[in-house]
């Protein structure tokens, strides 16, 4: 189907779809909207030393109890979450610390996020309006929502080690590393969101962690036309260039939309073609069936094993 036909068939007023995200397990109601018993103690801040120590003890009890189960790929996410929640309830009961319902729910949620997710920023990753997360230190987390950058006072890590553990979890999942000899790394989350991390000695007051989230539904050419980013004639010209197998270069500054444009251009490639992508960290979201994605690899601790983009292009 030609671009013009696709545009003509598109229903008026359609919007970019998004997946509704489920609220996290045990999440409490927002401030001002919940009702607590008169004798319930106020929920302590996340940086309260006593709360941090309790959280650390419960976290360790859970690790000791579950052990390798946490990394068993044979367990489904639902089964693993159920096992973690059961052990969390038991661990909290063993502590015999008087906790209000809100305190207990927050403790369970925080430890669950640490074990199964990415700690304090897990709630931000689930929030659809958030497009970028910037951790400038344990207690300095900035968030971009709908194009506006603000500091989030409700999201903070326990300390620098806590930030480092989250970074290690992200980079190790894709076979990369970050240490004093390699203090910078580009990585990605399972959903393709782009991650950049910098640690000491380069990061002063860090570690620093930046996550640029990707939309669950990539933009299509119709969306760019509706937004005014490109007109119909330019879109038809770009489609003709792809179908005509012409070479092209997409360039621009950080956040200018290069990946979005590449995703849109790739949608013009016929389904009977073979597509090979080469990237530093996988970002492209191609929906054709015959797609091979390759990712460069840094050297190991011995300085060996590096595979550059140039190597991958030669292989192509």
C-alpha positions as CSV (number, residue, x, y, z in Angstrom):
1,X,0.0,0.0,0.0
2,X,1.3,3.4,-0.9
3,X,1.9,6.2,1.6
4,X,-1.0,8.2,0.2
5,X,-3.4,5.2,0.5
6,X,-2.2,4.6,4.1
7,X,-2.9,8.3,4.9
8,X,-6.3,8.2,3.3
9,X,-7.3,5.0,5.1
10,X,-6.2,6.4,8.5
11,X,-9.0,7.3,10.7
12,X,-9.3,11.0,11.7
13,X,-8.2,11.9,15.2
14,X,-6.2,8.8,15.8
15,X,-3.4,9.0,18.3
16,X,-0.3,7.1,19.1
17,X,-1.3,4.1,21.2
18,X,0.3,3.3,24.5
19,X,0.1,0.3,26.8
20,X,-1.6,0.9,30.1
21,X,0.8,0.1,32.8
22,X,-0.3,-1.7,35.9
23,X,0.3,-0.1,39.3
24,X,3.2,-1.7,41.2
25,X,2.4,-4.4,43.8
26,X,1.8,-2.9,47.2
27,X,1.9,0.7,46.0
28,X,0.1,3.0,48.4
29,X,-2.3,5.7,47.4
30,X,-0.9,9.2,46.5
31,X,-0.5,11.7,49.3
32,X,-3.7,13.4,50.1
33,X,-5.9,10.7,48.6
34,X,-5.4,7.9,51.2
35,X,-7.1,7.5,54.6
36,X,-5.1,6.2,57.6
37,X,-6.2,5.2,61.0
38,X,-5.7,7.9,63.6
39,X,-3.1,5.8,65.5
40,X,-1.0,5.0,62.4
41,X,2.4,6.5,62.4
42,X,3.3,8.7,59.4
43,X,5.2,7.0,56.6
44,X,9.0,7.6,57.1
45,X,11.0,9.1,54.3
46,X,13.0,6.7,52.2
47,X,16.3,8.2,53.5
48,X,15.4,7.5,57.2
49,X,18.5,5.6,58.6
50,X,16.3,3.2,60.6
51,X,14.1,2.5,57.6
52,X,17.2,2.0,55.4
53,X,18.7,-0.5,57.9
54,X,15.5,-2.5,58.1
55,X,15.2,-2.5,54.3
56,X,18.8,-3.8,54.0
57,X,18.2,-6.6,56.5
58,X,15.0,-7.7,54.8
59,X,16.7,-7.5,51.4
60,X,19.6,-9.7,52.7
61,X,17.2,-12.2,54.2
62,X,15.4,-12.5,50.9
63,X,18.7,-13.1,49.0
64,X,19.8,-15.8,51.5
65,X,16.4,-17.5,51.3
66,X,15.8,-17.5,47.6
67,X,19.3,-17.6,46.3
68,X,19.7,-18.9,42.7
69,X,15.9,-18.9,42.2
70,X,16.1,-15.2,41.5
71,X,18.2,-16.0,38.4
72,X,16.3,-19.1,37.2
73,X,15.2,-18.3,33.7
74,X,12.8,-21.3,33.8
75,X,10.5,-19.4,36.2
76,X,8.0,-17.0,34.7
77,X,7.9,-13.4,35.9
78,X,4.6,-14.0,37.7
79,X,5.9,-17.1,39.5
80,X,9.1,-15.3,40.5
81,X,7.1,-12.3,41.8
82,X,4.8,-14.5,43.8
83,X,7.8,-16.3,45.4
84,X,9.5,-13.0,46.2
85,X,6.3,-11.6,47.7
86,X,5.7,-14.7,49.9
87,X,9.3,-14.6,51.2
88,X,9.1,-10.8,51.8
89,X,6.0,-11.2,53.9
90,X,7.8,-13.9,56.0
91,X,11.0,-11.8,56.3
92,X,9.1,-8.7,57.5
93,X,7.2,-10.8,60.0
94,X,10.6,-12.2,61.3
95,X,11.8,-8.7,62.0
96,X,9.0,-8.1,64.6
97,X,9.3,-4.3,64.0
98,X,6.1,-2.4,64.5
99,X,5.1,-1.1,61.1
100,X,1.9,0.7,60.0
101,X,0.2,-0.7,56.9
102,X,1.6,2.1,54.8
103,X,5.2,1.5,56.1
104,X,4.9,-2.2,55.4
105,X,3.5,-1.7,51.9
106,X,6.4,0.7,51.1
107,X,9.0,-1.6,52.5
108,X,7.7,-4.5,50.5
109,X,7.5,-2.4,47.3
110,X,11.0,-1.0,47.8
111,X,12.6,-4.4,48.3
112,X,10.5,-5.9,45.5
113,X,11.8,-3.2,43.1
114,X,15.4,-3.8,44.2
115,X,15.1,-7.6,43.7
116,X,13.0,-7.8,40.5
117,X,13.5,-4.3,39.0
118,X,15.7,-1.3,39.2
119,X,15.2,0.0,42.7
120,X,13.7,3.5,43.3
121,X,13.5,4.3,39.6
122,X,11.3,1.3,38.8
123,X,8.1,3.4,39.4
124,X,9.4,6.0,36.9
125,X,10.1,3.3,34.3
126,X,6.5,2.2,34.7
127,X,5.1,5.8,34.3
128,X,4.1,6.4,30.7
129,X,4.5,10.2,30.9
130,X,8.2,9.9,31.8
131,X,10.5,10.1,28.8
132,X,13.9,10.4,30.5
133,X,15.3,9.7,33.9
134,X,18.6,11.3,35.1
135,X,20.2,10.1,38.3
136,X,22.8,12.7,39.3
137,X,23.6,11.0,42.6
138,X,21.7,9.1,45.3
139,X,19.4,12.0,46.3
140,X,19.3,14.0,43.0
141,X,16.9,12.4,40.5
142,X,15.6,14.5,37.7
143,X,12.7,13.4,35.4
144,X,11.5,14.6,32.1
145,X,7.7,14.4,31.8
146,X,6.0,15.6,28.7
147,X,9.1,17.6,27.7
148,X,9.5,19.3,31.0
149,X,12.5,18.6,33.3
150,X,12.0,18.6,37.0
151,X,13.6,17.2,40.2
152,X,11.6,14.4,41.8
153,X,11.8,14.7,45.6
154,X,10.1,11.4,46.2
155,X,12.7,9.3,44.4
156,X,16.0,8.7,46.0
157,X,18.6,5.9,46.5
158,X,20.0,4.8,49.9
159,X,23.6,5.7,49.0
160,X,26.1,5.7,46.1
161,X,26.5,1.9,46.4
162,X,22.7,1.5,45.9
163,X,23.0,3.5,42.6
164,X,26.0,1.3,41.6
165,X,24.1,-1.9,42.2
166,X,21.3,-0.8,39.9
167,X,23.9,0.2,37.2
168,X,25.6,-3.2,37.6
169,X,22.3,-5.0,37.2
170,X,21.5,-3.1,34.0
171,X,24.9,-3.5,32.3
172,X,25.5,-7.1,33.3
173,X,22.2,-8.2,31.7
174,X,23.6,-7.5,28.3
175,X,27.1,-8.8,28.9
176,X,28.8,-5.4,29.6
177,X,30.8,-4.2,32.5
178,X,31.6,-1.0,34.3
179,X,34.5,-0.5,36.8
180,X,37.4,1.8,37.5
181,X,39.2,0.8,34.3
182,X,36.0,1.2,32.2
183,X,34.0,3.9,34.1
184,X,31.6,4.8,31.3
185,X,29.2,2.5,29.5
186,X,26.3,2.6,27.1
187,X,23.7,-0.1,27.6
188,X,20.0,-0.7,27.2
189,X,17.0,-2.1,29.1
190,X,15.0,-5.1,27.8
191,X,12.5,-2.8,26.2
192,X,15.2,-1.0,24.2
193,X,15.4,2.1,26.4
194,X,18.9,3.7,26.1
195,X,21.1,3.7,29.2
196,X,24.3,5.7,29.9
197,X,26.2,5.3,33.1
198,X,29.4,7.0,34.5
199,X,31.0,6.1,37.8
200,X,34.1,7.2,39.8
201,X,36.7,8.4,39.2
202,X,35.0,10.2,36.3
203,X,31.7,10.9,38.1
204,X,32.2,13.5,40.9
205,X,29.3,13.1,43.4
206,X,27.9,10.3,41.3
207,X,27.5,7.6,40.1
208,X,25.5,9.1,37.2
209,X,22.8,7.2,35.4
210,X,20.7,8.4,32.4
211,X,17.8,6.4,30.9
212,X,16.0,7.6,27.8
213,X,12.8,5.6,27.6
214,X,11.4,4.3,24.3
215,X,7.8,4.4,23.5
216,X,6.0,1.0,23.5
217,X,4.5,2.0,20.1
218,X,7.1,3.5,17.8
219,X,5.9,6.5,15.8
220,X,4.9,6.0,12.2
221,X,5.1,8.3,9.3
222,X,1.5,9.3,9.7
223,X,2.3,10.5,13.2
224,X,5.2,12.7,11.9
225,X,2.9,14.2,9.3
226,X,0.3,14.9,11.9
227,X,2.9,16.5,14.2
228,X,4.1,18.7,11.4
229,X,7.6,17.2,11.4
230,X,7.3,16.4,7.7
231,X,4.8,17.0,5.0
232,X,3.2,14.4,2.7
233,X,5.4,15.2,-0.3
234,X,8.6,14.8,1.7
235,X,7.3,11.6,3.2
236,X,6.5,10.2,-0.3
237,X,10.0,11.2,-1.5
238,X,11.6,9.4,1.5
239,X,9.5,6.3,0.8
240,X,10.6,6.4,-2.9
241,X,14.3,6.6,-1.8
242,X,14.0,3.5,0.4
243,X,12.1,1.5,-2.3
244,X,14.7,2.6,-4.8
245,X,17.5,1.2,-2.6
246,X,19.3,4.6,-2.4
247,X,21.9,5.2,0.3
248,X,21.0,7.6,3.1
249,X,22.5,9.3,6.1
250,X,20.4,10.3,9.1
251,X,22.3,12.7,11.4
252,X,21.6,15.1,14.2
253,X,22.3,16.1,17.8
254,X,21.3,14.2,20.9
255,X,17.6,13.7,21.3
256,X,16.9,15.3,17.9
257,X,15.0,12.2,16.6
258,X,17.5,10.2,14.6
259,X,16.3,6.8,16.0
260,X,12.7,7.8,15.5
261,X,13.4,8.8,11.8
262,X,15.3,5.5,11.2
263,X,12.4,3.5,12.6
264,X,10.0,5.4,10.3
265,X,12.2,4.9,7.3
266,X,12.6,1.2,8.1
267,X,8.8,0.8,7.9
268,X,9.1,1.4,4.1
269,X,11.3,-1.6,3.6
270,X,9.3,-4.4,1.9
271,X,8.7,-7.6,4.0
272,X,10.5,-9.8,1.5
273,X,13.9,-8.0,2.1
274,X,16.6,-9.1,4.6
275,X,17.5,-6.4,7.1
276,X,20.8,-6.4,9.1
277,X,21.3,-3.7,11.8
278,X,24.6,-2.8,13.5
279,X,24.5,-0.6,16.6
280,X,26.5,0.3,19.7
281,X,23.5,-0.5,21.8
282,X,20.4,-1.9,20.2
283,X,17.8,0.9,19.8
284,X,16.0,0.3,16.5
285,X,12.5,-1.3,16.7
286,X,11.9,-2.9,13.4
287,X,8.7,-5.0,12.9
288,X,9.6,-6.9,9.8
289,X,10.1,-10.7,10.2
290,X,13.5,-11.0,8.5
291,X,15.7,-8.8,10.8
292,X,19.1,-9.6,12.2
293,X,20.3,-7.2,14.9
294,X,24.0,-7.0,15.9
295,X,25.5,-5.1,18.7
296,X,29.2,-4.1,19.3
297,X,31.0,-5.5,22.3
298,X,33.6,-3.8,24.5
299,X,36.8,-5.6,25.6
300,X,36.9,-7.7,28.7
301,X,38.9,-7.1,31.9
302,X,42.0,-8.4,30.1
303,X,41.6,-5.9,27.3
304,X,40.5,-8.6,24.8
305,X,37.4,-9.6,22.9
306,X,36.4,-6.2,21.6
307,X,34.2,-6.2,18.6
308,X,33.7,-2.8,17.0
309,X,31.0,-1.5,14.7
310,X,33.6,-1.6,11.9
311,X,34.1,-5.3,12.5
312,X,30.4,-5.9,12.4
313,X,30.0,-3.9,9.1
314,X,32.8,-6.0,7.6
315,X,30.9,-9.1,8.6
316,X,27.8,-7.8,7.0
